[in-house]
Amino acid sequence: MDKRPAHSPVGIRRPSLVGIVNITEDSFSDGDRFLTANAAVAHARRLCSQGADVIELGPAASHPGSRQVTAAEEMRRLADVLDQLVAEGIPVSVDSYQPATQRFAAARGATYLNDIQGFGDPARYEEIASTGCRLIVMHSIQRHGPATKVRTDPTQVCRGIDEFFADRLAALEAASIPHDRLVIDPGLGYFLGSDPEPSLKTLAGLERLKSRFDVPVLVSPSRKSFLRTLTGSALSDIGPATLAAELYAARSGADFIRTHDVAALRDALTVFEALESAKENGW
């Protein structure tokens, strides 16, 4: 589902844009805005009209200090929204590490399952393989549960990312989950540590990560803590920093970019591609 406008030159590849719809009370960026099914569906449609290829539904927040949500509550929040979007033919990703929620989402037609714990339970691999969903395998230093605020060493984090994906992808493929159903997300922000350096080093190494594991890579720098720390900007003013990080990721070969502001990224990519085309054509 990659988008490539008619004017894009050969060699310029636009990533798939994943529009974020948080059906939560306490998301750090837009909590309580899309908690009702009508509001969530309307926002998802708006993101699609702006160029989203996939809509990701988040039924629970995962930032430091976020409230725990039961699987039953996640499913309640998801049910009507997921059903409507699937009925409209919109590819949906569901962001949850809870097995019952993943099972529910797959049965209701989700295209992707996004697990911040990276599908860490081998006992579930046979069931996961049978869903047919594509799996977004995310790395985090926490390994279990939401993000926490901890200091980390950037070099050790990057080494840990390599080791994590080497082990986890091998285990998933050994369980008969096809290589072409796997997408990797190295994690950013508090999922890598409380300082900006691990996130910056990880984004800077995207090309190497893609080359090593030969699977699509998803990144989500949108409004993340490391950008706010780096720039000193408030959450309400973090759009330009987010866009800079997203364009860098696109230029480095990210296959999916998960974002709150689809329209801004779409327009920035369009201008970037037009400039690259003009350069190639010798204008």
N, C-alpha and C positions, 0 to 999 in steps of 0.2 A: 504494500500500500504506500510505497514511497511516491512522493509527488515530484514531478519534474516538469516545470512549465515549458511551453513550446520554445521559449527563447533561451533555455538553458543550454550552454555549450556542452559538448561531450567532455566528460571528466568532472563536471560539477554535479554533485549528487546531493539533492535536498533530503535532509533527514525526515523521517515521519515525526509529526508533531503530536504529542500526547497532552491533551487538555485536562487540567486537574479540576475535579469537582469534589470538594470535601463536604460530605454529609455529616458534619460534626458540630458539636457545640464549642469546642476548644481548639480548633486548628489555629496555629500561630499566625496565619496570614488572613484567613477569611472565616473564622469560626462563627457559626450560627447564621451565616448568610444564606446557606442553601440546605437548611435542615429539613424543610418540607419537600415532599416529592415534586410538587409543582415548581418550586423554586429551583430545585436541582435539575430537573428536566429542561426547564427554560434556559438555564445557564449552559447546560450541555449542548443544546441546540445552537445557542449563540456561539459557543466555541467552535462548533462544526462549521457554522457559516463563516467563521473567520479563518478557517483552514485546518482545523484539527483533523487528524487522520484516525485518532483513537481517543476515546474519553476514558479517563481513569477515575473510578469512584472510590473515595476513601471514607469508609464508615467509622473510622476511629483515628484520632491523632496519634502521632508517634514522636513528638518532640519531647525534650526533657520536661518532666513535670506534668505530662499529659495524663488525663484520667483514664483508668482502666475501663474498658467496655466489654461486656460479655458477648459471646458469639451470637446469642439470641437477639441482643440489641443491634448488633451489626447487621444481621439478616433482616430485622424489621426495617432498619433504615434503608437497606438496599432494595428490598423486594419490588416496590412499585416503580422506582427509578430504573432499575436494571431491566425489568420487564418491558417498560415503554421504549427504552433505547434499543434493546435487542429487536423488538417488534418493528422499529423504524429502520433496521438494517445498519445501525451504528456499531462499529466494533468497540467493545467495552473491555477494559481492564479493571480488575478488582484488587485493591490494595489491602490485603489482610494476611496475617500469619496464622490465623486460627483455622484449624483443620475443618471444623464444621462450616465456617463461612466459605472457605475455598470450595468445599463440596457443594454447598448451596449455589455458589456463583457459577460453577461449571455446569451444574444441572439446569440452570436458568439461561444458559447461552453465552456466558462470558467468553471472550476470545483469548484473553490473557489473565493469568494469575500472577500477582506481584507480591513476593514474600520478602519482607525486610530481614527475615531470619535465613533466607536462602534455601528453603526446603531442606531443613536439617535432619528430618526424621526418616531414616531408611525404611522403617516399617510401613511408611505410607507411599513408597515409590510405585508399587504396583497399582495402587488406586490412582495416583496422580498420572501415571502413564495412560490409564484407561480414559481419562477425561478428554484427551485430544487438545487441551488448551496449550497455548504457548506459555512458557514459564519465564518470568523475569526473576532471575536469581540474583538477589542483592547481597552485597557484602556489607558488614558493619563490624566495628571493633567490639560491639556489645555481644554479638552472636544471638542473644536472646532478648526479646522484649524491645521496648522503645529506646530511643537515644538517651544518653546520659552525658553530663558535662565532665569530661576527663582530659587531662593533658596527655599528649601522645608524641612520640618521635616520628617525624615524617618518613624517614628511611625505613623504620620498622613497620610503619603502616603500609607502605608500598610493597614491602616484602611480604607482609601478611596478606595483602590482596592477591598477589600471585599465588601464594601457597593455598589460600582458600579456594580460588577458582580451579586450580589444578586438581585438588582433591574432590571438590563438590561436583564439577562437571564430569569427572571420571566416574564418580559414584552414580550419578543420574543416568549417564549413558550405559553403564553396566547394568542398570535396571530396565533397559529397553526403552528409555525415553530418547527419541531421536535427536541427533545433533541439531537439526533444523528447527526444532521446537524451543531451543534455548536462547535466551537473551541474558546478558550479564550487565549488572549495574554495580560499579565499584563503591557507591555510596559517597556522599559529600556532607559537609557541615558537621554537626554533632555526631553523625554516624562514623566520622573519622577522628574526631577530637575537637576540643574547644578552641584551638588556635587555627588561624587560616592556613598555615603552611602545609599540613597534610592534604587538604582539599586542593590547594594550588598545585602541589606536586603531582597529585593524581590526575587532575585535568591536563596538566602539561604532558603527562605520559599516556594519553589516550591512544595515540597511534601505535605505540609499543604494545599496549594491552590488546588492541584489536589484532595485531600481527601475531601475538603469542597464542591466543586462544581461538582465533578464526571463527568467532561467533559475533552476532550483532551486539553492539554496546548501547545501552541507554544511560543517559545522565540527566540529573535534575538539579542544576545550580539555582533554580528559580527562588529568589527571595531568601536564600540560605544564610545562616548565621555568619559564615566566613566572609561573605561579601559585605555584610553590615559592619563587621569588625574591621575589615580591610579599609573600607571607605569612610567609616564613621557616620554613615547615613542611617537615618531612621527607616523603619520598615516601609513607611509611606513614600519614601524617596529612593527606594532601592531598584527601581525599574531600569535605569541606565546601566548600573553595575551588573544586574542580571543579564541584560541583553548582551553586554560585552562578553560575559562568560559563555553565554549560549552560542554566540557567533564563533568564539574560539573553539568550542566543542564541535560545531558543525564543520569548521575548517579542518579540524583534526580527524574527521571521519565518523563522528557519532552517528549511529543509525537511527536512534530515537532520542528526542529531547522532550522531556516532561516539563511542562511550563504552565504557569498561571495565566500568562498574557500571550495567547496565541497570535493575536492580530499584530502585536509589535514584532514578534519573532518572524512571522510570515513576511511582513513588509521589509524588515531588515535583510532577510535572506533574498528577497526579490531584488533589492538594490544591489546587494553583494554579487548576486549572479549576473545581473546586467553589467556591472563593472568588469567582472571577469570575462564576460563575453566580448565586451568592447576591447579589452586588452588582447584577447586571442585574435580578434579580427583586425588588430592593428589600427584602431581608430585613435 
